[in-house]
């Protein structure tokens, strides 16, 4: 068995030779593709007649020397491409790039198929150009990302990919909505297979968040709560007939103000002690029991005719579809 090992770094002379060969192959592939395109257009009668009327001597020379011998000329290109594949295969075997020696033609399938001199396979040779450009980009010899053509292709490739993915996502969400409308199976599976097995963890998480939330709310608004309690106690005492009669007695107003202050302090202390009790094990147990009961209610099947849970889920998915359908690429390129 031939094990795959990291290839050794080639010498500078070998790197220059490989670079020169890659550039030569790119030039030959581009020339071959240009010849294929021109000869394909030459087969159109209207274009051939226009070529003959504009440049009759060039048309006659092309007809006799190139078009008539097109297959032989293409075979010259193919022979060079075959040599390139064989050289690459030999180098891959020598450097043990792949796990087995015969993996190279499967990895570089586009090079192999592009060597077949048939019309359906000739255009695969453009993939060879892309692969060689990628290699030159990886070596840092060129910067394809700075090319204008790359920017245009990358832009419209992103637009096409976004449009296709959005359509697929909308279709999938629509299918989920149809499944929810037809039966309660999806929601029941969501309850039984997703929520129910994690019920204890969810109850603990919700209870901890509620405790932390109550503590934070009280800590952030303690002064405001104290002022509200003081105002509430003062307003209540002022509206009380007994207190009003008390204020008419000697020293009654001082007693009323002392009572107001005492009751406000007492109420604030009670609330402070109550909030402090939120961190007690008893309150934590009570909160977990209440959360557990709430989870049981939430996991119970919706047997009502209006099926509120399903409607909420369907409308939520509809909003998600509308958000996905928004063409964000129009905003990026506006």
N, C-alpha and C positions, 0 to 999 in steps of 0.2 A: 504494500500500500504506500502511495506517495503522499506524504504529509505536506500540508500547506505551511510554508515558512515565509516570514517577511523577506521581501526581495532586498538585495543589497543595493546601496545607492550607486548608480552608474557613474563612471568617470566623466570629467568635463568633455573630453573628445567624443565619447559615446553620446552624451547628451546633445552635443551640437549636431552629430550625424542623425540622431533620431529626430531632432527638430527640423533639420533640412529635409529629411524624408517625409515627415508629416506635412510640411508646407508644400512639398511637391505633390503629394497625394491630394491635398486640398485643391490645389490649382488644377490638377487633372480631373478631379471629380466635378469641379465647377465647369470646366471646359466641356466635359462629357454631358453634363446636364444641360448646358446651353445648347449644345449640338442636338441633343434629344428634343428639346423644346422647339428649336428652329425647324428641325426636320418634320416634327409633328405638325407645325403650322404650315410647312411647305406642302403637305399633303392636301390641304384645303384648296380646291380649285381657284376660288376667288383670290386668295392670297398669293397663290403661285402666279396667276396671270398679272396681278399688280406688281409682283417682283420682276416679272419678265418685261413689263412695260417701263418700269423705272430704271432697271439696270439689266438690259438683255445679255450683255457679255458676262456679267457676274452670274446671272441665272443659268446661262449655258454651261459655264465652268462648274458651278455647283451641281448641276444636273449630271454632268459627265464624270466628275472626279469625286464628288462626295455622296450625293444621293444614290448613285448607281452602286457605289461600293460601301454603303452605310454599314452593312453588317460586318464587313471586314474591318472597317475603322473602329467599330464598337468592340470587336474582338481584341483589338490592340489595347484599348482601355481595360477591357476585362482581364487580359493577361497580366497587366500591371497590378490590377486590384487583387488578382489571385496570388501574385507574388507577395503583395503586402499582407494578405491574410496568412499565408504560409510563414512568412518571417515573424509576424506577431505571435503565431502559434508556437513556433520554435523558441522564441524568447520566453514565452510564458512557461513552456516546459522546462527550459534551462533554469529559470528563476523560481520554479515551483509556485507559481502564483495561485493555482487552484488545487483543490483536493485531489482531483484526478487529471491525468494528462489530456483526456478527451473533452474536458469541460469548455475549452476555449471557443469552439464553434457554436456552442449553445449560448454562451455569454454574449458573443459577438455575432448573433444570428443575422443582424441586418447587414453586416459585411459579407457574410456567406451568401445570403439570398440576393444581395445586390450584384454578385458576380454572375448570376444566371442571366444570359443574354436574351431575355424575353421581356416584352413590353410591360407586363404586369409587375416585374421585379426590378426593372431598371431604375424606377423612381425611388426605390429604397436606398439608392446611393446617396441621397441627400442626408440620410441619417448618419452616414459616415462623416460628412462635413460637420454636423452638429457634434458628434462624438469627438472629433479632432479639435474643434474649437473649445469644447469643454476641457480637454486635456491641456491646451495652451493656456486657458484661463486658470486652471489649477496650478500650472507652473509659474503663473504670474507674468507671462510674456505678453499677454493682451488683457484688456479690461472690457469685456463684452457689455457689462452693465452701463458703461458710459456711451455706448453706441445709440444713435437715434432710433435705428431699426429695432434694437432690443427693447427700448422704452415703449415704442408703439405696440410691438407684439405682446410685451408683458402687460400693458394696459388692457388691451382687448381680450387677452387670455384671462385676466382677472375678472373682467366684466362677464365673459362667457361662463366662467366657472361659478361666479356668484349667481347668475341667472339660473343656471342648471340646478345648483344646490338649493336655491330658494324654491324652485318649482317642485323638486323632490320633497323638500321639507313640508311644503304646503299640502302636497298630496298625502304624505304620511299622517300629518295632523288631521286632515279631513277624514282619512280612514279610521283614526282613533275616535273621532267624533261620531262617525256612523256606527262604530261598534258600541259606543256608550248609549246611543239612542236605541239600538236594537235590543240590547239586553243589559243586565246589571252584572255581567260576568267580570268585566274588566275592573270595576270598582270593588267587587267582592274579592277578586284575586289581589288587588292592591292592598285591601284591608287584611286578608288572611296571610299573604306571603311576604309583604313588605313591612306593614305597620305592626301587626300582632307579634311577630317574633322579636321585635325591638321595643315592645311596650314598656318594659321596665327601664330601659335606658332613656326612652323618651320622657317617661314620668319623672325620672331623676333630673334630667336636663331642664324640663319645664319648671319643676319645683325650685331648682337652684336659681334659675333666671328670675323667677318671681320673687324669691327672697332677696336676691341682689338688687332687683329693681325697686322693691319697697324700701330697702335700706338707703339706696342712692337717692330716691325721691325725697325721703325725709331729711337726709343730710344736706341736700341742695336747697331745700325749701323750709328749713327749720325756723328761721326768723320770720318768714312770711306766715307760716302756720301759727306761730306764737302771736303775731299781730292779729290774725284772723280770730283766734280764740279769745283774745282780750277784747276785741271789738264786739264779738258775739255775746260774751258774758256781760259787758257793759250795756249793750242794747237791751238785753233781756232784763237786767236789773232796772234799767230806766223805765221799761214798760210794765214792770210789776207793780200792782196797786199797793202791795204790802211795803215795798221799798219806798214808794212815793209817800206813804203815810209816815214811814220811819224818818224820811228826810225832813219832815215838818217838826219833828221833835228836837229838843235841844241836843246838840252834838250829833244829830241824825245824819247830816251830810258827811261828816267825818267817818261815821260808822258805815255809811253806804259805800264810800270810797275804799275803806279798808276791806269791806266784804267783796267788792269788785276785784281788788288786787289779790285777795286770798283765793277767790274762786278761779281767777285766771291762772294763778300760779299752780293751783291744784289740777286744773284741767291740762295745762301744759305738761306737768309732771306725770299725769296719768298717761298722756299720749307718748311721752318719752319712754316711760316704763313699758308701755304696750309695744312700741317699736323695738325696744331692747329685747322684749320677749320673743320677737320674730326669729331671733337667733337661737332660741331654746330648742331642745330636741322634741318637746311636745308640739310646738307650732310646726316644726319641720315635718313631723309625722302627720299632723292634721292636713298640712298643705299637700303632702304626697297622696294622702287618701282622697282629697278632693280632686287632685289632678288625675288620679287613677280612675275615679268615677267618671270624670269628663272624657277620658280616653275610651272607656267602655261605651259611653253614649256616642262618641264619634265613630267608633268602629262598628256600631250596630247598623244593620242594613236599613236603608231608607225604603220603607214599605208604603209611604204615602203616595197618593196618585200624582201629585205635582212633582215629586222626585227633585226636591230643591238641590240636593247635593250634585246630582247629575247635571242639572241646568247650570249651576255655578261652574262646574268643571268644563262643560261645553263652551260657555261664554268666555272662560279664561283661555281655552285653546283657540277660540275665534280671535281674541285680541292678539294672541301669539302669532296667528296666521297673518293678521294685518301688519304686525310689526315686521315679520319676515318678508312679506310682499313689498315692503317699502324699498325702493331702489336706492340704496345708500351710495352706489357708485355715481349716481347723478349728482349727489351733493358733493362728493369728493372732486369730481371733474367739472363742476359748474363754474 
